[in-house]
Amino acid sequence: MDYVRLGDSGLKVSRICLGMMSFGGGPTRVWALGDEAAEPIVAQAVEAGITFFDTADTYSDGLSEEITGRLLARLFPRRDDYVLATKVYNPMGEGPNDRGLSRKHILSGIDASLRRLGTDFVDLYQIHRWDYETPIEETMRALHDVVQSGKARYLGASSMHAWQFAKAQEVARANGWTPFVSMQNHYNLIYREEEREMIPLCIDQGIGVLPWSPLARGLLTGTRDRGGQGKTVRSANDPLAGSLYSAEDFAVVDAVRVVAEKRELPMAQVALAWLFSRAGVTAPIVGATKPAHLQDALAAMEVTLTDEDLSTVEAPYRPHPVIGHS
């Protein structure tokens, strides 16, 4: 396993981040695994040298955080042996203040997350989305106070417009508050709009890039057909995929399949190898519900795509409207 700095910060993370959204359950995530089924996969990740784990308060209504905390405490001898990330923003109750990025919700949110995770601090506390109803000054001051209190070591953000991210950073720096060190954004072979503004900004400013949905919610692995039918439990129960991708995107899927067959590799390895090769990318967030999913991610780090391979998988790309920011 390779370990790299998260942007220009001094924090070292594994080249793969294990996405813990795969663990939890409930009616909206029937494909998610409970503790018993999740433990062998997380243990496999730990054995492979993965030390970076990402969850969020909203995943399975907090159950993902609970499972994450229990498993990591069992699998690592020391809290400082792994890097733990979670997020705040999405609704965690019915009240008007149970969501967003107000000072009230951030300070309540970090305490609730720490209780579920069973730890005194998270290494990376991320805002899950941009809050149009709260002044960014209020948000950045509250996040700074979370860091000053010792409840988080670093701050990160997730999908938003580049101008919003730049504004947040400037507000933090102008006031002597803690800036973001990472951007967790929607980025894969099917959705490359982040290359226009956000990724160049991150490279210029020394911000770590942590792509979510690196396999386009399984589309790049061949788990869905053109009619929208899923071939796995996850793909058959993932309505968000239908709002992110369309039948036109199968041209990219077909190109990945061509390279995979030529190289005698799984499609997932080709798609992830492409992402590992991209400028600015620190650690893709890889979800896994089967050992093979993690094996593909680990093997992809050793795959080098030729110029011809890159040309083949990139040629069918079509511009997309901005998606994934809400």
SVG drawing of the C-alpha trace seen along z (x, -y; Angstrom):
<svg xmlns="http://www.w3.org/2000/svg" viewBox="-40 -39 44 51">
<polyline fill="none" stroke="black" stroke-width="0.4" points="0.0,0.0 1.2,-3.5 0.7,-6.4 0.4,-9.9 -0.1,-13.4 -3.6,-14.7 -3.1,-17.7 -0.4,-20.0 -1.3,-18.9 1.0,-16.7 -1.6,-14.0 -0.7,-10.7 -3.5,-8.6 -3.6,-5.3 -4.0,-5.5 -7.4,-3.8 -10.1,-5.1 -12.6,-2.5 -16.1,-4.0 -18.2,-2.9 -21.5,-3.8 -21.7,-0.1 -22.2,0.8 -25.5,0.2 -28.9,1.1 -32.5,-0.1 -35.2,-0.4 -33.2,-2.8 -30.0,-0.7 -31.1,2.9 -27.8,3.8 -25.7,2.5 -24.0,5.0 -24.4,5.3 -21.5,5.8 -21.0,9.5 -20.9,9.3 -18.9,6.1 -16.1,7.3 -14.3,9.6 -14.2,6.9 -12.9,4.2 -10.4,6.8 -9.3,7.5 -8.8,3.8 -6.8,3.4 -4.6,6.4 -3.9,4.8 -2.7,1.7 -5.7,-0.6 -5.8,-3.1 -8.3,-5.7 -12.0,-5.2 -14.9,-7.5 -18.4,-7.6 -21.1,-10.2 -23.8,-10.8 -26.6,-10.4 -25.5,-7.0 -28.2,-4.5 -29.3,-7.2 -26.1,-7.0 -25.8,-3.2 -22.8,-3.3 -20.9,-5.5 -21.8,-3.0 -20.5,0.0 -17.5,-1.9 -16.5,-2.8 -17.0,0.7 -15.0,2.4 -12.1,0.0 -11.8,0.2 -11.5,4.0 -9.2,4.1 -6.6,1.5 -4.6,1.6 -4.4,-2.2 -6.7,-5.0 -3.8,-6.8 -3.2,-3.9 -6.0,-4.9 -7.5,-8.1 -11.3,-8.5 -13.5,-10.8 -17.1,-11.7 -19.5,-14.4 -22.2,-16.8 -25.0,-18.6 -27.9,-16.2 -31.0,-15.9 -30.6,-13.9 -34.0,-14.6 -37.3,-16.3 -36.6,-19.6 -35.6,-22.7 -32.2,-22.8 -31.4,-19.1 -29.8,-19.8 -27.5,-22.2 -24.3,-24.0 -25.5,-26.4 -23.3,-26.7 -26.0,-24.9 -26.2,-21.9 -22.4,-21.6 -21.7,-21.6 -24.5,-19.2 -23.5,-17.1 -19.9,-16.5 -20.9,-15.5 -23.5,-13.1 -21.0,-11.6 -18.3,-11.1 -20.8,-9.3 -21.8,-6.9 -18.2,-6.4 -17.1,-5.8 -14.1,-8.1 -12.9,-11.5 -12.1,-12.9 -12.3,-12.4 -9.2,-13.1 -11.2,-14.7 -14.5,-16.5 -16.2,-17.3 -19.2,-19.4 -21.4,-17.1 -22.8,-19.8 -23.0,-23.6 -25.7,-25.3 -27.4,-28.1 -29.3,-29.2 -26.3,-29.7 -23.6,-32.4 -20.3,-30.7 -18.7,-32.9 -20.9,-31.2 -20.1,-27.7 -16.3,-28.3 -16.1,-29.8 -18.1,-26.8 -15.8,-24.3 -12.7,-26.2 -14.1,-25.9 -14.6,-22.1 -10.9,-21.9 -9.8,-24.2 -11.8,-22.0 -9.8,-18.9 -12.9,-17.1 -11.4,-17.2 -7.9,-17.3 -8.6,-18.6 -11.5,-19.9 -12.7,-18.8 -15.6,-19.6 -17.7,-17.6 -19.4,-18.4 -20.0,-22.1 -19.1,-24.6 -15.5,-25.7 -16.4,-29.3 -18.1,-28.2 -15.1,-26.2 -12.8,-29.1 -15.0,-31.5 -15.0,-29.2 -11.2,-29.0 -10.8,-32.7 -13.2,-33.4 -11.2,-31.0 -7.8,-32.4 -9.0,-36.1 -10.1,-35.4 -7.3,-33.1 -9.6,-30.1 -8.9,-26.5 -9.2,-26.0 -10.2,-22.8 -7.5,-20.4 -9.6,-18.1 -12.4,-18.0 -14.5,-14.9 -16.1,-15.2 -18.0,-13.2 -15.4,-12.1 -15.1,-9.0 -14.7,-8.1 -18.4,-8.9 -18.5,-12.2 -15.5,-14.4 -17.0,-17.9 -14.8,-18.4 -11.8,-18.7 -13.1,-22.0 -12.8,-24.1 -12.6,-22.1 -9.7,-19.8 -7.5,-22.6 -8.3,-24.7 -7.4,-21.9 -4.1,-21.2 -3.2,-24.9 -4.1,-25.3 -2.7,-22.0 -6.1,-20.4 -6.4,-16.6 -9.0,-15.2 -11.1,-12.2 -13.4,-11.1 -16.7,-9.5 -18.5,-7.0 -15.2,-6.1 -17.0,-3.3 -20.2,-5.3 -22.2,-3.4 -21.2,-0.1 -22.0,-1.3 -18.4,-1.0 -18.2,2.6 -21.1,3.8 -23.7,4.2 -26.4,2.4 -27.9,2.9 -29.1,0.2 -32.6,0.7 -31.7,-0.4 -32.1,3.0 -29.6,3.8 -27.8,7.2 -26.9,7.0 -28.8,6.2 -27.0,2.8 -27.6,1.8 -31.3,2.9 -31.9,0.8 -30.0,-2.4 -32.4,-5.1 -29.7,-7.8 -27.8,-6.1 -30.7,-6.8 -30.5,-10.5 -26.7,-10.7 -26.2,-8.6 -28.2,-7.8 -28.2,-5.3 -25.9,-7.6 -23.2,-6.9 -23.0,-3.2 -20.6,-4.3 -18.0,-4.8 -18.9,-1.5 -18.4,0.3 -15.0,-1.4 -13.9,-0.2 -15.1,3.3 -13.0,3.2 -9.9,2.4 -10.7,4.8 -11.1,7.7 -7.9,6.8 -5.9,6.6 -7.7,9.6 -8.7,7.5 -12.0,6.9 -13.7,3.7 -13.4,2.2 -9.6,2.4 -9.5,0.5 -11.8,-2.2 -9.9,-2.6 -6.5,-2.5 -7.6,-5.4 -8.6,-7.3 -5.3,-6.5 -3.5,-8.0 -5.3,-11.4 -3.6,-14.5 -4.5,-15.7 -6.3,-12.5 -5.2,-11.5 -7.4,-8.5 -10.6,-7.3 -13.3,-6.3 -14.1,-2.7 -17.1,-0.9 -17.1,2.8 -19.8,5.4 -17.8,8.4 -14.1,9.3 -13.7,9.1 -14.6,5.4 -11.7,4.6 -9.4,7.0 -10.1,5.1 -9.3,1.8 -6.0,3.1 -5.0,4.7 -5.9,1.5 -3.0,-0.4 -0.6,1.9 -2.3,1.5 -0.7,-1.0 -2.9,-1.9 -1.2,-2.5 -1.7,-5.7 -3.9,-3.6 -5.9,-2.3 -6.4,-5.9 -7.5,-7.1 -10.0,-4.3 -11.7,-4.9 -11.7,-8.7 -12.8,-9.1 -16.6,-8.5 -16.9,-11.0 -19.8,-13.5 -20.3,-16.7 -22.8,-16.5 -24.8,-19.1 -23.4,-19.6 -24.7,-16.9 -24.0,-15.6 -24.1,-18.9 -27.4,-18.3"/>
</svg>
